[in-house]
Amino acid sequence: MNKKRLLVAMMSALVMIVAMASIAAAREPSVDPANFVKAVNNKFFPLKPGTTFFYEGEKDGIPSSNETFVTHQTKRILGVKCTEVRDRAFDNGILVEDTLDWYAQDIYGNVWYFGEDSKELDPGGNVISTEGSWEAGVDDALPGIIMEANPQVGDRYHQEFARGVAEDMARVLSLEESTCVLYGCFDHLLLTKETTRLDPGAVEQKYYAENIGFILAVMVKGGDERTELVSITTE
């Protein structure tokens, strides 16, 4: 290779390295524990410790249910004290998945998702898989935004980023939806569309009500699944 071609190749490689570094820097969120608050009180994603949300639905023709409990426990991740939420999923009344999720809210009102410890169980209660588990700061995993402080139609954001493990993304579709679930009827709902690079054929829509949070999920592509809020209890 002559000197001119060598110089061109070196410059091209340098440009590529700089570009990749810029992309990585833009993608990586800045986590400063001083920019987070104690309570998660986002109007579309409130997490008051001691609250349990009960959901019922159907997955591929099988009755399903979920119990989502906002615990009094916390976990410090990347220096941020996160609220711990336990989600238990049942198929035909049998516990099939037991998950711990960790969330924290920043000073602007955005709720960040810092990871999950997911256990898939067999009918005997034995753990058969931990697929989907991740934690920000471990194996290059990054926290995502599970709920914006001020959602606007068209907004897109990563909810989680653990390459090859958890790569959910959301897009805001509407802020003026209306629907009814077993818990009640609602207007002015936030509607989001969730997708993942790990399963391009799956598309789910989720509805959120102010001062309650998640009330309904419907799989609109890649499956037959529906989950809706039935009741809420507090300690």
C-alpha positions in Angstrom: 0.0 0.0 0.0 1.5 3.4 -0.9 1.8 6.3 1.5 -1.3 8.1 0.2 -3.5 5.1 0.5 -2.2 4.3 3.9 -2.9 7.8 5.1 -6.4 7.6 3.7 -7.0 4.3 5.4 -5.7 5.6 8.7 -7.9 8.7 8.5 -10.9 6.6 7.7 -10.2 4.3 10.7 -9.8 7.4 13.0 -13.1 8.9 11.8 -14.9 5.6 12.5 -13.4 5.3 16.0 -14.4 8.9 16.8 -17.9 8.2 15.4 -18.3 5.1 17.5 -17.1 6.8 20.6 -19.6 9.6 20.0 -22.5 7.2 19.5 -21.6 5.4 22.8 -21.3 8.6 24.7 -24.7 9.8 23.4 -26.3 6.5 24.3 -24.9 6.2 27.8 -27.0 8.1 30.3 -25.3 10.1 33.0 -26.1 8.7 36.4 -25.5 11.1 39.3 -27.0 9.8 42.6 -27.5 13.5 43.7 -30.0 13.9 40.9 -32.4 11.3 42.2 -35.2 11.6 44.9 -36.5 9.2 47.5 -40.1 8.8 46.3 -41.4 7.5 42.9 -44.5 9.7 42.4 -44.6 10.2 38.7 -48.3 10.6 37.8 -48.3 7.7 35.3 -46.0 5.5 37.3 -46.5 6.0 41.1 -44.8 3.5 43.4 -46.0 3.9 46.9 -44.5 1.2 49.2 -47.1 -1.2 50.5 -49.3 -1.0 47.4 -50.3 -4.2 45.5 -51.8 -4.1 42.0 -53.8 -7.1 40.9 -54.1 -7.9 37.2 -56.0 -10.6 35.2 -55.9 -11.6 31.6 -55.3 -14.4 29.1 -52.2 -15.5 27.3 -52.6 -17.7 24.2 -55.9 -19.0 25.6 -54.6 -19.7 29.1 -56.0 -17.6 32.0 -53.2 -15.5 33.6 -52.8 -13.1 36.5 -50.2 -10.9 38.0 -49.6 -9.5 41.5 -47.3 -6.4 41.5 -46.2 -5.4 45.0 -44.3 -2.2 45.8 -42.1 -3.4 48.6 -40.5 -1.4 51.4 -37.1 -2.7 50.3 -34.6 -0.7 48.4 -31.4 -1.6 46.4 -28.5 0.7 45.7 -27.4 0.5 42.0 -24.7 2.8 40.6 -25.0 4.7 43.9 -28.8 5.3 43.4 -31.2 4.0 46.0 -33.9 2.2 44.0 -37.4 1.2 45.0 -37.9 -2.6 44.8 -41.0 -4.0 43.2 -42.0 -7.7 43.2 -44.0 -9.0 40.3 -45.4 -12.5 40.4 -47.0 -14.0 37.3 -49.4 -16.9 37.3 -50.8 -19.2 34.6 -54.0 -21.1 35.5 -53.2 -20.1 39.1 -49.7 -21.6 39.1 -46.8 -19.3 39.8 -44.6 -19.3 36.7 -42.4 -16.2 37.2 -41.1 -14.3 40.2 -39.4 -11.0 39.5 -37.8 -8.2 41.4 -37.6 -4.9 39.5 -35.7 -1.7 40.6 -36.8 1.8 39.8 -35.8 5.3 40.8 -37.1 8.8 40.0 -34.8 11.7 39.1 -35.3 15.3 40.2 -37.1 16.1 36.9 -39.7 13.4 37.4 -38.5 10.8 35.0 -38.6 7.2 36.3 -35.5 5.1 35.6 -35.4 1.4 35.3 -32.2 0.0 36.9 -32.7 -3.7 36.4 -34.5 -6.9 37.3 -33.9 -10.3 38.9 -36.2 -12.6 37.0 -36.9 -16.3 37.9 -38.9 -18.6 35.7 -40.4 -21.5 37.7 -41.7 -25.0 36.9 -45.0 -26.3 38.4 -43.0 -27.6 41.4 -41.6 -24.1 42.2 -38.1 -24.9 41.0 -36.2 -22.2 39.2 -35.6 -23.3 35.6 -34.4 -20.0 34.1 -33.2 -16.5 35.0 -33.3 -15.3 31.4 -34.0 -11.6 31.1 -32.2 -10.7 34.4 -29.9 -7.7 34.3 -28.6 -4.9 36.4 -27.3 -1.5 35.4 -23.5 -1.3 35.7 -23.1 -5.0 35.3 -21.7 -6.4 32.0 -22.1 -3.0 30.3 -25.8 -2.9 31.0 -27.3 0.7 31.2 -30.4 2.0 33.0 -33.3 3.1 30.9 -36.4 5.3 31.2 -39.6 3.4 32.2 -41.7 6.5 32.3 -41.0 10.1 31.2 -41.9 13.1 33.5 -43.8 14.8 30.7 -44.6 12.3 27.9 -45.3 13.8 24.5 -46.7 12.0 21.4 -43.9 10.7 19.2 -41.3 10.4 22.1 -39.1 7.3 21.8 -36.9 6.0 24.6 -35.0 2.9 25.7 -36.6 1.3 28.8 -33.7 -1.0 29.4 -30.4 -1.7 27.7 -28.6 -5.0 28.4 -27.4 -6.1 25.0 -28.8 -9.5 24.0 -30.7 -9.7 27.3 -33.1 -6.8 27.7 -33.6 -4.2 25.0 -37.2 -2.9 25.3 -38.1 0.4 23.7 -41.3 2.5 24.0 -42.9 5.1 21.9 -45.7 7.5 23.0 -48.8 7.1 20.8 -51.4 9.2 22.6 -52.3 11.1 25.7 -56.1 11.2 25.1 -57.1 7.5 25.1 -60.2 6.2 26.8 -60.9 2.6 27.8 -62.5 0.4 30.5 -60.9 -2.4 32.5 -62.3 -4.5 35.4 -61.1 -1.8 37.8 -63.0 1.0 36.1 -63.3 3.3 33.1 -60.8 6.0 32.3 -60.2 9.0 30.1 -57.0 11.0 29.2 -54.9 7.8 29.2 -51.3 7.6 28.2 -50.8 5.0 25.4 -47.4 3.6 24.5 -46.1 1.1 22.0 -43.4 -1.3 23.2 -41.1 -3.3 21.0 -37.7 -5.0 21.4 -34.9 -5.8 19.0 -34.7 -9.3 20.5 -38.2 -10.1 19.1 -39.0 -7.8 16.2 -42.3 -9.5 15.5 -43.8 -8.6 18.9 -45.6 -5.3 19.5 -47.5 -4.5 22.7 -49.6 -1.5 23.6 -49.8 -0.3 27.2 -52.3 2.1 28.8 -51.5 4.2 31.9 -53.9 6.2 34.1 -53.0 9.3 36.0 -52.3 8.7 39.8 -52.7 4.9 39.2 -50.2 3.8 36.6 -50.4 0.8 34.4 -53.9 -0.5 33.8 -53.9 -2.4 30.5 -51.6 -4.2 28.1 -52.6 -5.7 24.8 -50.4 -7.7 22.4 -51.3 -6.3 19.0 -48.7 -8.3 17.0 -46.7 -11.5 17.6 -49.0 -13.1 20.2 -52.4 -13.2 21.8 -52.2 -11.7 25.2 -54.2 -9.2 27.3 -53.7 -8.0 30.9 -55.9 -5.6 32.8 -56.1 -4.1 36.3 -58.6 -5.7 38.6 -58.0 -4.1 42.0 -55.5 -2.2 44.2 -54.8 -2.7 47.9 -52.6 -0.8 50.3 -51.2 -1.8 53.6 
